[in-house]
């Protein structure tokens, strides 16, 4: 089995060493133009030239959960595309979302501002029942986030493209049920895959359905959010603010108005990072299973984009 590794913005040697240790019988090499044809590829943000040359691939393993950028390229028709199911990202995402929800719910930003100003005061505690959390996307990450929020006794709702059933989560699905889902949510967490159907889904028309004083947490992709619509709804008072980890342009340009909006918390796309050791173990297991002709989890439906 010959495997080609092509990952931009990644130190290749630790990945190559780990993959070789996990798959000692495989021929694993860093792709260079003109390289021999491989059976499988491990990639992140590869150039089109890679797939133009590697036309015989049986499988393409993406070292991340999101495959939207990969699916924009021309891929070998026979190759299955495989994404990471978790690889340590789900618990990180649950941590990040829970801290953002709790920070807003407990008014910790307000307390921090007052402490910096030398003010010692208290605010009336809020009721969790008044802050239902709606989660858009109930895949591996969304389900883990929902479970974690349930542990803090927040009411949790979920919305997905197709019907899902989750214990202790009120589930909605499809475009027809999206407005009702939003109207029943006060805090909104976006964990949707980026597809042609979900681009700009966090727009004024949808976000205005959120309960007054709503709060948006976007940890999926920047292109889900219409930036100016979010700012307008915060300025109008309909939304209390947002926590944003992903942006249309990264790094976020220094002149972007998000920097100047005090009710928006920004982080540099760090809500859930790929953990190399966990990812290598998962990729190696799936590669071995595919080579044996077995079915594996995480195969991407290229028509739907996830």
Secondary structure, 3 states (H helix, E strand, C coil): CEEEEEECCCCHHHHHHHHHHHCCCCEEEECCCCCCCCCEEEEECCCHHHHHHCCCCCEEEECCCCCCCHHHCCCCCCCEEECCCCCCHHHHHHHHHHHHHHHHHCCHHHHHHHHHCCCCCCCCCCCHHHCCEEEECCCHHHHHHHHHHHHCCCCEEEEECCCCCCCCCEEEEHHHHHHHHHHCCCEEEECCCCCCCCCCCECHHHHCCCCCCEEEEECCCHHHECHHHHHHHHHCCCEEEEEECCCCCCCCCCCCHHHHCCCEEECCCCCCCCCHHHHHHHHHHHHHHHHCCCCCCCECCCCCCC
